[in-house]
Amino acid sequence: MVVLNSLEQLTKHLKKVRDQNYNIGFIPTMGALHPGHISLIHAAQQQQDITVCSIFVNPTQFNDLNDLLKYPRTIEADCKLLEEARCDIVFIPEVSEIYSPEELLLKKNSLEDKSWTEGKTVDFGLLADVMEGAHRPGHFNGVAQVVSKLLKIVRPNKAYFGQKDFQQLAIIRSLVKQLNLPIQIIACPTIREPSGLAMSSRNERLSHKERTSAALLSEILFELKDLYLQKTIPELKLFVANKIMTDPMIELEYFEISDAETLQKITHFGLTKSAVACFAIKLGGIRLIDNIVLY
């Protein structure tokens, strides 16, 4: 496994890879790796010749500075996991390798500022206005900014993302399409803990009691999968609200049933080819999201 820290090092190394006509699979991460991330590595290894993983805690996608400062940084443990998984290349840049000082000053730069898209207009439309977009203004601008940079740096054949971040996946697919990048985005299943809780780097900040409470989230989602053919959407929302109220530790931020492609709310089933149920909760100061595709 090769660990690289600079754009110059990575560019030179990947040129040698491309000169051998190897296909490249890419997994961008913010570190604090867990088996969910490693499943993306394995998916890339099955389809590509060379697997590249980046570890970069992206400052432009955090709405709360405290959340950025508290985000776990476990580089040594991450590299050990990646080496055990036989990842080929790990890219761990400093912030200065990715952003200029001017870009950091424009931390929440709007999509009207075209500097990061090289003059091309990017408009996520309604995709970015709901759920996470509504509750974390500017978040997806930061995600799109760093992902576009990393994709252009690595230039992979395929990039791999987990379905736990369902809305982010839709945003990245739209980004790649609008920027006309010759990269295939591969969605991989959410990996869960034995309790059903979706694996997340944020889970490490949960106490044992909070982790037990958090398992209610997946329990509700699995029940929704069984109930959606029997109940209307208003009935399902009432069911969810009543379930959440059984645990006073959990604060429901949002619960939506949406079209899986447009992410817009639906009023009843049958209006869309595919529907997804999405949650965000707060638990002990930690924010968790999860989802399940109903059909």
N, C-alpha and C positions, 0 to 999 in steps of 0.2 A: 504494500500500500504506500502510495506517495502522498505526502502532506505538503501542500503549497500555500503560501500566504500572499503572494503578489500577483497582480494581473499579468505582469511580464512573465513570471515563472509559469503560470497556467497556460498562457497563450503559446509559449514555446513548447510546452509538453504536449498540448493538444494538437499542435501542428504535426508533431511526430506521429501521433495517433491517426490523424486524418491521412497522412501520407501513406499509411498502411491500409487505407480504406476500411478502417474499423468503424462500426456504428457506435454511437455514444448515447447512453441513457443517463438522465440527469435527475437528481432528487435535491431540490433546494429545501433547506431546513433552517430553523433558528436554534438548533442544538437541543440540549437536555433530552437526548434521544431515548426512545423506548421501543418495544417490539413493533409498534405500529410503523415507525420509521424504517425499521429493519425489514419489514415486509415489503416496503417500497424498493429497497435495495435488491431484495430477492426477485421481485417482479422485473426489475430492469435487467438483472443478470440472466433471466430466462429468455429475454428478447434481444438483448444488445451484446456487443463484444466488450465494451468498456463502460464501467459504471462510475459516474462522478457524483459526489455528494458535497454540497456546500453547507457550511455552518456560519450563519451570520445573523445576529440579532439586529433586525432592521429598525432603526430609531424612528423612521418616518411613518410607521403604521401604528404607533402607540398614541392614544389620545391622552393617557395619563402618564406623566413622567415617573410617578412612583411605581407604576406597573412595569415600565421599562427598566427601572433600577432593580426591581425585585425579580425580574425574569431570570430563571435559573441559568447559570453558565457553568457547564460541566465538561469542558473541552477534553480533559484527560480521559474521563470515563467514556465520552462520546467516541473518541478515537479508538479506544480499546474495543468498543462494540463494533465499530466499522471494520476494524482489522479482523475481528473474529468472523464477521459477515463476508470477508474477502472483497470489500469495496476496493476499487482500483485507485481512485484519486479522491482526495479530500481537499477542498478549497476552503481555507479559513482566513478571510481577509479582515484587515482593520477597516473601520468606517471610512478612513481617508482613501482607501483603495476603491471604494464604491461611489462615494459622494464627494463633490467639491464643497468647499466652505459655503459657496453661494447657494447650493442646493439645500444644505442643512439650514440655512437661514430661512429658506422657503419650505420649512418642514412640512407644512400642510399645503403644499402648492396645489393649486386647483388644476383640473384637467384642461383649463384654457391656457395654462402655461405649457408650451409644447417642447420645452428644452429636453425633457427626458424621452420624448418620442421622436426626436429628430425632425420636428416640424409637422409630424402627422397628427391629425386630430383623432382623439380617442373619446368616445362617448358611450358609457355603459348604460345610459338611459335608466329605465325603471329597475334594471338589475341591481343597481347600487343604491336605490332609494328606500328599500324595504329591509326589514329584519336587522342584520348587522349594520347595514348602511345607515338606517334610521337612528340606531342607538349608538353608533360610533362614527360620528361625522369625520370624514377625511381618511378613515381607516383604509378603505379600498384604494384610494389614491396612492397611499404609501405602499400597499401591497403591489399594486400594478407597477409602480415606479421601480421597486427593487427587482421584481420578477422580470420585467422587461430588460433591465440591465443585465441580470444574470443569464437570461436566455441568449442575449446577444453576445455575451462573453464566452459562454460555454458552447453555444451553437449545437445543441444535441439533436439527434434524430427524433428522440422521444423524451418527454419529461413526465414524471410520475408524481401524482398528488393523491392524498387520501380523501375519501368521501365524507369524513367527519365534518370538514369545512366545505359543506355543499355549496354555499353561496360563493365562497372564494373560488371554487372550482369553475363555476359558471362565469365569474369575472375573468379568470385567466384564459378560459376558452375564447371569450369575446375579445380579449386583448390580443391573443395570437392571431385571431382572424382579422381584426382591424389593422394590425401592423403587418399583416401578410407575411408572418414568420413561417418558414418551412419546417415546422415542428409539430409533432403529434402529441396531444395531451392525453395521458392515460390515467383514468380514474381507477383507484384501487379500493377494495372494501375496507370499512372501518374495523380496526382490530380492538377487541374489548377485553377487559379484565374478567376473571372468573365470575365476578358479581354482575357483569353486564355493562359496567361503566366503560364508556369509550375512553381508550387510552389517550392521554394528553400530558404534555409537560407540566401543565398547571396542577395536575393531580398530586404532584409531589408536595404541594403547599397545603394539601388538605390534612386535617387531623384524622385519626382513626374513626372518630365519631362522625365527622363530616363526610368521610369517604363512604361510610355506611349509608348516610342519608342520600348521597349523590347517586347511589345505585337505583334509587326510586325513579330517576330520570329514564333510564333504559327500560325499566320495568313497565313504565307507562307507555313508552314507544312500542314495545312488543305487544302490549294489550291493544293499542290502537290498530296495529296490523291485523289483529283478529276481529276487531269490532267495526271497522269502517264500512263493511258491507251491511251491517245491521243498524247503524245509527246515522243520523244526519250530521252535518258539520257543526251546527250549533249544539247538538247533543254531545258530540265528542269534545267540544271546548268546555262544556259544563263538566263533563267527566274528568277532564284534565285538571280543571280548577279545583274540583272537590278532592282529587287525589293529592294535589300539591298542598292543600290546606291541612292534610293529615300530618305534615311535618313542618313545625314552626321554624325550623332552621333554614328552610328553603324559601327564597324570594323569587317569584316568577317574573322575569323581565319581559318575555314574550313567548307566545305559542301560536304558530300559524300553520294552516294547511294550504299549500300553494301549488300552482302549476310547476312541475319539476323543471320545465324549460325556461319559462319567463319569470318564475318566482313570485308571480302576482297571486294574491289571495283568491281562492275560489269559494263560491257560496254553496255549491253542492257538487257531488261527484257526478261524473258523466260529461262535465264541461271540458275535460282535458284528457289527453291520452295517458298522462302520468302525473301522479300527485305525490307530494312529499310533505311530511310533518316535521317542523323544525322548532326547537326549543332554545331558549337562553335562560339560565338561572344564575342567581348569586347565592353563594353558600360560604359563610364565614369570611366574606370579603373577596372570595375567589369567584370569578365568572367562568361558567362552563356552558358549552353548547353541544348539541347533539341533534340527530335527525334520523328519520327512517323513510325510505321510499315505500309508499303504501301499495302502489301498483304501477 
